[in-house]
Amino acid sequence: MRVLVTGGAGFIGSEFVRQGVERGYEIAVLDKLTYAGDMARLEDVKDKISFYRCDVTNREFVEHVFSVEKPDVVVHFAAESHVDRSILDATPFLDTNIKGTQVMLDAARRFGVSLFVNIATDEVYGELGESGHFYENTPLNPNSPYSVSKAAADMLGRAYYRTYRLPVVTVRPCNNYGPWQYPEKLVPVVILRALRNQEVPVYGRGENVREWLYVGDCAEAIWTVVERGKAGEIYNVGSGQERRNIEVVKTILSIMGKPESLITFVKDRPGHDFRYSLCSEKIKKELGWEAKTEFEEGMEKTVRWYLEHRDWLESKAQELEELWRRVYKK
Ligand SMILES: NC(=O)c1ccc[n+]([C@@H]2O[C@H](COP(=O)([O-])OP(=O)(O)OC[C@H]3O[C@@H](n4cnc5c(N)ncnc54)[C@H](O)[C@@H]3O)[C@@H](O)[C@H]2O)c1
């Protein structure tokens, strides 16, 4: 089976590619290599895959890749993925996430595929209070420019299934963490700043709740969907392991042996969703997948990985100073 992976040089996409190579799939990666993309993530498998540096909004180049690779399956990860950046400027989010998804869906229609896996997010559902869960049929109610662009892409995929019978399956994972995550997201931000004994910024009072999924488990779930998922269906991919942001930060500091006095509460993110929580019974019952990694175990593995790859982490630090200055305000 030939699998075309967009965004395969990103955090989750690269883990998915590494697992796919191990499973013996023929893989082609299509990635623009934005600030978030990095070929270092694919170093171990680079001789076993094909790679195209290509923007998903570039219809001509995308069609060229389809004509050369003739993929059976497309797994579409490529996206602008950081909520804070979408608040600073929504434009690249609407371009890549919505128009780019349209280009990919059109190419899949034109060239024919047996499955198009559209990677969405739990953020499309909006926010929850202290209780309750999101189910696959919960109406979408996104709140940030990022989640609105992802909801549009999600719905577009389902429209192509309904209208053209393109075999689209939609996957909505919760918050991922693990090796190779770009240090603009909470977990690697904490690790990087704590390593440098810098203040660790936490939005509001750190009360917001997220469901935390180890990236290796997420990639396995998506391979399960590739192998056994049904076109037209939606699958939530969660771990059931909810933590407040402040608990996440304290867990990381404790693993690193750093003092909690590094924590600095900063002005809350505008429109910050309070809580996300997925019901993931469907993928468990129908496809037999469930998350294996406990939060504390996954966090220990993650911290260890960053300590062993400190150079990579530090190499990103300089370009982040400006972003941090703009989003973390006292
Ligand atoms: N990280 C999470 O916690 C999480 C949770 C749920 C869903 N998701 C979704 O999973 C997918 C992957 O997330 P991630 O965290 O790995 O993101 P990431 O930001 O680490 O990687 C995104 C990748 O897409 C590439 N890309 C961006 N714009 C592109 C364009 N116009 N054309 C081609 N490639 C482009 C980047 O170069 C990068 O390699 C995204 O669709 C995201 O919305 C992520």
The ligand as an SDF file (V2000), in Angstrom:
LIG
                    3D

 44 48  0  0  0  0  0  0  0  0999 V2000
   -0.3410   18.4650   18.3320 N   0  0  0  0  0  0  0  0  0  0  0  0
   -1.5270   18.1970   18.8390 C   0  0  0  0  0  0  0  0  0  0  0  0
   -1.6980   18.1110   20.0520 O   0  0  0  0  0  0  0  0  0  0  0  0
   -2.7060   17.9480   17.9150 C   0  0  0  0  0  0  0  0  0  0  0  0
   -3.9110   17.5020   18.4620 C   0  0  0  0  0  0  0  0  0  0  0  0
   -4.9910   17.2530   17.6210 C   0  0  0  0  0  0  0  0  0  0  0  0
   -4.8460   17.4310   16.2620 C   0  0  0  0  0  0  0  0  0  0  0  0
   -3.6690   17.8790   15.7380 N   0  0  0  0  0  0  0  0  0  0  0  0
   -3.5660   18.0190   14.2820 C   0  0  0  0  0  0  0  0  0  0  0  0
   -2.6060   17.0780   13.8520 O   0  0  0  0  0  0  0  0  0  0  0  0
   -1.8880   17.5810   12.7250 C   0  0  0  0  0  0  0  0  0  0  0  0
   -0.3940   17.5710   13.0070 C   0  0  0  0  0  0  0  0  0  0  0  0
   -0.1400   18.3570   14.1720 O   0  0  0  0  0  0  0  0  0  0  0  0
    1.3430   18.5990   14.6840 P   0  0  0  0  0  0  0  0  0  0  0  0
    1.2590   18.9620   16.1020 O   0  0  0  0  0  0  0  0  0  0  0  0
    2.2080   17.4750   14.2390 O   0  0  0  0  0  0  0  0  0  0  0  0
    1.7140   19.9100   13.8420 O   0  0  0  0  0  0  0  0  0  0  0  0
    3.1460   20.5480   13.5110 P   0  0  0  0  0  0  0  0  0  0  0  0
    2.9210   22.0190   13.5300 O   0  0  0  0  0  0  0  0  0  0  0  0
    4.2030   19.9700   14.3630 O   0  0  0  0  0  0  0  0  0  0  0  0
    3.4380   20.0540   12.0220 O   0  0  0  0  0  0  0  0  0  0  0  0
    2.7450   20.5620   10.9180 C   0  0  0  0  0  0  0  0  0  0  0  0
    3.4980   20.1480    9.6630 C   0  0  0  0  0  0  0  0  0  0  0  0
    2.7460   20.6010    8.5250 O   0  0  0  0  0  0  0  0  0  0  0  0
    3.6400   21.2660    7.6440 C   0  0  0  0  0  0  0  0  0  0  0  0
    2.8840   22.3240    6.9240 N   0  0  0  0  0  0  0  0  0  0  0  0
    2.3650   23.4690    7.4580 C   0  0  0  0  0  0  0  0  0  0  0  0
    1.8000   24.1980    6.4770 N   0  0  0  0  0  0  0  0  0  0  0  0
    1.9330   23.5000    5.3320 C   0  0  0  0  0  0  0  0  0  0  0  0
    1.5660   23.7190    3.9840 C   0  0  0  0  0  0  0  0  0  0  0  0
    0.9190   24.8460    3.6120 N   0  0  0  0  0  0  0  0  0  0  0  0
    1.8450   22.7750    3.0570 N   0  0  0  0  0  0  0  0  0  0  0  0
    2.5200   21.6420    3.4140 C   0  0  0  0  0  0  0  0  0  0  0  0
    2.9280   21.3910    4.6630 N   0  0  0  0  0  0  0  0  0  0  0  0
    2.6410   22.3000    5.6040 C   0  0  0  0  0  0  0  0  0  0  0  0
    4.7340   21.8510    8.5230 C   0  0  0  0  0  0  0  0  0  0  0  0
    5.9360   22.1050    7.7940 O   0  0  0  0  0  0  0  0  0  0  0  0
    4.8940   20.7460    9.5740 C   0  0  0  0  0  0  0  0  0  0  0  0
    5.8270   19.7720    9.1500 O   0  0  0  0  0  0  0  0  0  0  0  0
   -2.4610   18.9600   12.4520 C   0  0  0  0  0  0  0  0  0  0  0  0
   -3.4570   18.8370   11.4670 O   0  0  0  0  0  0  0  0  0  0  0  0
   -3.0810   19.3650   13.7800 C   0  0  0  0  0  0  0  0  0  0  0  0
   -4.1370   20.2690   13.5930 O   0  0  0  0  0  0  0  0  0  0  0  0
   -2.5920   18.1350   16.5350 C   0  0  0  0  0  0  0  0  0  0  0  0
  1  2  1  0
  2  3  2  0
  2  4  1  0
  4  5  1  0
  4 44  2  0
  5  6  2  0
  6  7  1  0
  7  8  2  0
  8  9  1  0
  8 44  1  0
  9 10  1  0
  9 42  1  0
 10 11  1  0
 11 12  1  0
 11 40  1  0
 12 13  1  0
 13 14  1  0
 14 15  2  0
 14 16  1  0
 14 17  1  0
 17 18  1  0
 18 19  2  0
 18 20  1  0
 18 21  1  0
 21 22  1  0
 22 23  1  0
 23 24  1  0
 23 38  1  0
 24 25  1  0
 25 26  1  0
 25 36  1  0
 26 27  1  0
 26 35  1  0
 27 28  2  0
 28 29  1  0
 29 30  1  0
 29 35  2  0
 30 31  1  0
 30 32  2  0
 32 33  1  0
 33 34  2  0
 34 35  1  0
 36 37  1  0
 36 38  1  0
 38 39  1  0
 40 41  1  0
 40 42  1  0
 42 43  1  0
M  CHG  2   8   1  16  -1
M  END
$$$$
